[in-house]
Amino acid sequence: MLTLGHILEPISGYTAVGDDPAVSSVVMDSREAVPGSVFVAYKGAQADGHDYVAEAFSQGAIAALVERPIPGEYATIDLRDAQKKPLPAPLSALTPVCMVVDNTITALQTSARAWRARFSVKVIGITGSVGKTSTKELTHAVLAQRFRTFKSPGNRNSVLGLPLALFDLRPYHQKAVLEMGMYVPGEIAQLCQMTRPRIGVVTLIGPVHLERAGSMEAIVAAKRELVESLPADGIAILNRDDERVMGMADFTEARIFTYGLTPQADVWADNITSMGLEGIRFALHYRDEALSVQVPLLGRHSVHTALRATAVGLVEGLTWDEIVRGLRETAVQLRLVAVPGPKGSTIIDDTYNANPESVMAALNLLDDLHGRHVAVLGDMLELGFMEEESHRLIGRRVVEVAQVLVTVGQRARWIAEEALKVGMPPDRVFMVEDSVMAVPLLEGIIKQNDTILIKGSLGMRMDKLITALGRYD
């Protein structure tokens, strides 16, 4: 059971005495505070969490990590003083309490690292430019066929989010599948210090965050931090189809296990058939064994997702029956889903985020589906010097798979320009500035039995289109 003392002791040297209240959760958003929770006040670009401490306490939080005293009738423990003093009373008598530290995020990470270290759970870390969340979900589904398995929830994959998730670990967990993202180089190394992964899975490397990282080499080095952190008795599961990922093999002492669409990989697939919205079918190969598998994943690119989960299952000793049962788990929540649209159309909702690889994969899925194809594509952000060429590359592919193109945003205009340049009829290409403007346009364009792909970077709020068009369902 997680207690307030478990959070306090690693960052202070204090040892809790007397009644030590249980902690229900650790949150960074005051709206998520519930009775028994601990609130971490973080000063971000948009808001300062210190302004919401009172709100968190009003919702039942029993403590707050803060960097300055908070006005109000709250007990305060100043942990910035190097001269430790005895607690004035049992923690239960002090709540709600403000625990003042030099840096709330450093304190959060220190406590999370100490909490994770209490358990012998085997950690599987997953990183890459695309496919992290779907790989995490499917890997969890596979491992859960035999083991009590934890997974990081939602998109808690950062140096802010993953520490919060770690406090949900419990002694009964045997495996933990953790997604690891990065905003700047060095962050995945931080996450690995906190979580101590024994298995590292790398999806593929693309120009995501290129604007911040500065070069593809910097992105590769940042993602490589996962395999570099693995112990000698660990396993690095690498994408045999991606040269950048395979180059990581020289930077780890761990055993290498590969997956891909070539017989040179340890586990590989061929004879891939898209079943449209019914999923995909393929032949799965490992050593001298081969079996035919059909799974409810959308798009041919999902074969790589299935291969990653299979690879983890194999190195963890699962049987084929267990692995295939996990791959077929229909409860797995992936980001790309099909929803009903207006006039009997089908909308492919892939609005979580976008980069060249994921957009190309979504277009390939669109190509496998029935009906007239409408591609609604928003800006791909943070591509740096590859920004224009990446959008134009998408434009060339759109012409091959879609009959109608709608672009949203200034950068996406390059998609439209390229589509027109290579022969898409002008009366089938439309450009708007934002997702709000796209709604009435699509209402006039969509016909019965159309299949509409909607995709763009998170900042483009393409999800507003799903909400607006979904009201026809």
ROKE-396160 format. One record per residue (C-alpha): residue in one letter; x, y, z. Coordinates in steps of 0.001 Angstrom, whole numbers, plus 500000, padded with zeros to 6 digits. Layout:
N
AXYZ...
***
This chain:
473
M500000500000500000L501346503407498987T501513505812501917L502461509432502379G505634508284504091H506681506417500935I506564509714499052L508117511818501800E511029509668502908P513073509426499647I513091513212499233S513639514223502835G515410511641504922Y512507511732507357T511079508460508533A507351508527509058V506292507646512597G502871506902513961D499901506800511648D500999507000508008P497998507803505778A497372505781502640V497710507544499285S495065506792496659S496872508437493721V499484511010492761V498248513708490359M499494516820488633D496077518127487578S493968519455490459R490840518279488626E492048514696489092A492488515089492844V490375512684494902P490222511801498600G493619510513499663S495563511822496676V498838513758496602F498962516815494332V502203517848492623A502309521584491887Y504147522198488626K504715525562486987G504208524989483280A504060527273480267Q500292527736480512A499516527482484226D501135527360487656G499976524417489738H500654526369492920D497513528373492128Y495451525183492357V496673523665495612A493598524874497509E491350523313494863A493167519991495175F492780520065498958S489085520895498622Q488651517721496568G490260515546499208A494000515665498522I495943514992501723A499261516534500644A500861518725498011L504432518911496764V505173522620496321E508144524911495767R506880527711497971P504585528003501001I500906528214500123P498658530760501851G495998529161504008E495607527153507164Y497664524219505992A500426522367507810T503792522896506109I506941520759506142D509938522539504631L512168519904503071R514641522409501619D516555522644504888A519596520395504858Q519367520109508655K516609517548509015K514319517966511954P511893515515513532L508375515691512187P506245517775514524A503549515080514584P502465511882512810L501695512552509160S498052511715509670A497789514619512122L499313517081509651T497105516509506633P496383518373504514V500061519232504385C502242521216501986M505681519644501525V508055522351500291V510932521190498041D513434522892495756N511963521307492640T508663519428492612I509447517419489471T512821516261490812A511104515306494083L508349513454492192Q510895511498490159T512960510653493241S509932509267495089A508721507370491998R512152505791491533A512188504684495172W508670503255494895R509524501284491754A512684499948493455R510549498280496127F509313495692493617S510929492876491639V508631493527488674K510233493034485248V509948496203483169I509484496238479404G510252499701478006I508920500776474618T510135503731472573G510314504925468962S508913507685466793V505553506034466115G503621503009467323K504580503209471008T501074503230472451S499649500511470208T502706498353470939K502298498935474678E498624498000474597L499114494850472536T502194493744474485H500203494128477696A497389492028476210V499854489264475323L501710489195478662A498433489368480603Q497546485925479274R499937484491481862F501314487238484095R499826489903486353T500849492795484129F500885496550484682K500870499108481883S501378502848481936P497952504417481320G497050506638478379N499919508772477144R501825508950480432N505190508384478781S507157511518479721V509410512627482577L506268514214484035G503684511545483289L505523508253483778P506505508963487423L502816509495488213A502012506137486626L504698504301488614F502882504963491883D500172502574490647L502615499659490764R501735497045493374P503609494042494830Y501498491547492879H502608492898489480Q505004490515487713K505545492518484509A505242496231483689V504919497534480138L505946501185480033E505833503589477112M508783506011476976G508666509251475018M511013512198474825Y510723515940474426V514469516575474378P517508514241474405G518367512785477796E514797512239478940I514585508554478038A517794507988480001Q516059509645482968L513053507372482559C515296504322482432Q517079505339485641M513651505561487242T512141502358485872R515132500005485328P513902498163482200R515149494647481446I513590494483477973G513650497385475516V511475497521472400V512182500067469650T509489500622467017L510889502777464198I512677506105463893G511261509070461975P511475512878462016V509160513328465012H510386516236467200L512992517036464553E512390520751465092R513552520430468694A516164517697468302G517820519412465339S518833516336463350M517867512734462704E521121511694464359A520024513443467557I516651511672467451V518337508285466981A520700508999469888A517783510030472104K515756506889471352R518904504770471706E519083505703475375L516640502861476078V518844500102474661E521959501695476158S520389501407479609L519625497688479367P521687495341481549A523876492620480077D521207490023480867G518520492159479250I517039491946475755A516829494638473077I513980493963470638L514815495829467438N513082496492464118R514987494570461436D513302496675458742D514675500000460046E518404500604459555R518467503353462170V516983501032464764M519298498151463867G522260500494464287M521436500569467995A522628496966468349D526214498198468692F525337500352471706T524047497778474170E525368494819476135A521926493231476029R521000490298473799I519511491352470459F516189489915469267T514799491217465976Y511409491380464262G510376492407460767L509126491380457356T512269489545456327P513471486003457101Q516651487573458508A514622488656461560D514197486338464552V510410486573464306W508941487672460992A505777487844458934D504762487461455315N501632486770453234I500023489891454692T496418490508453737S494338493461454839M490785492521455739G489735496178455785L487839497014458948E487890493326459911G491622493412460640I494666491797459061R495807488266458304F499417487146457975A501796484225458391L503942484361461518H507383482688461480Y509759481808464305R512601479339463912D511075476289462186E507516477181463138A504905479022461089L501269479739461725S498506481771460111V497095484542462294Q494188486962461922V494035489875464364P491591492793464768L494171495494463981L493610498043461217G496130498478458414R499076496487457090H501451498565459212S499859496925462265V501753493733461433H504824495363462986T502802496092466129A501794492438466308L505387491335465730R506655493491468622A504111492044471032T504897488560469736A508623489131470246V508083490096473879G505855487078474384L508471484754472892V511390486026474961E509187485799478058G508446482140477347L504756482319476417T503203479585474297W501818480239470838D498297479772472199E498897482513474786I500502484874472270V497786484477469642R495062484838472255G496628488131473332L496987489363469749R493290488720469202E492268490637472326T489435492870471087A489499494975474264V492843496510473258Q492210500226472758L494233501542469843R494226505108468600L493085504379465057V489401503457465087A486482503371462665V483336505326463614P480041505979461790G479868509224459812P477093511191458100K475061509773455210G476104506203455946S479809506990455611T482653505576457692I485199507802459419I488688506524460176D489577508456463323D493367508721463508T493454512173465068Y495787511616468003N498907512842466202A500686512812462864N504114512418461320P505158511260457831E505341507567458756S501985507417460544V500198509444457852M501598507186455148A500445504124457106A496963505608457485L496787506319453742N497818502723453054L494926501565455216L492557503894453340D493705502269450119D492529498877451440L488987500030452246H485832500132450150G483943503166448875R485060506596447713H488086507762449697V488219511229451281A491520512194452912V491271515014455477L494822515865456488G496089518539458866D499529520020459452M502312517729460634L504159519761463258E507743519809464578L509384518428461420G512097521078461227F514024521271457972M512098518258456585E508771520055456961E507979520976453348E509349517837451707S507496515590454189H504173517240453403R504809517082449656L505672513371449946I502245512813451498G500650514781448667R502127512424446105R500751509385447924V497289510928448394V496758511008444633E497201507235444522V494702506365447258A492067509133447590Q489489510650445300V488993513785447431L491539515732449489V490837518300452196T493830519937453877V493693521798457182G496345524396458057Q499127526317456364R501663523478456186A499112521027454835R498730523311451816W501964521743450585I500101518402450509A497398519970448336E499895521750446079E501786518511445443A498602516541444816L497533519103442220K501004519072440692V500931515317440084G497457515292438599M494659515361441180P491687517255439652P491364520791441101D487661520305441842R488583517502444261V491169519420446292F490095521762449091M492190523843451493V490984525397454772E492774527121457635D491438525170460617S489253522242461621V486240524446462353M486197525657458742A486433522066457521V483128520995459076P480641522699456685L482905521862453756L482841518159454593E479100518231455232G478688519229451598I481287516811450234I480531513542452001K478388511019450146Q476835507714451087N479341504890451641D482350507246451629T485350506329453752I486898509423455341L490377509422456880I490909512265459377K494470512800460604G496751515614461732S499061516673464519L497531517048467955G497831520830467859M495576520986464813R492619519685466868M491377517397464131D489356515639466825K486867518518466562L485908517122463158I485117513749464698T482908515409467305A481097517563464748L480575514860462136G479804512202464727R476573513951465712Y474988512350462651D475444508906464090
***
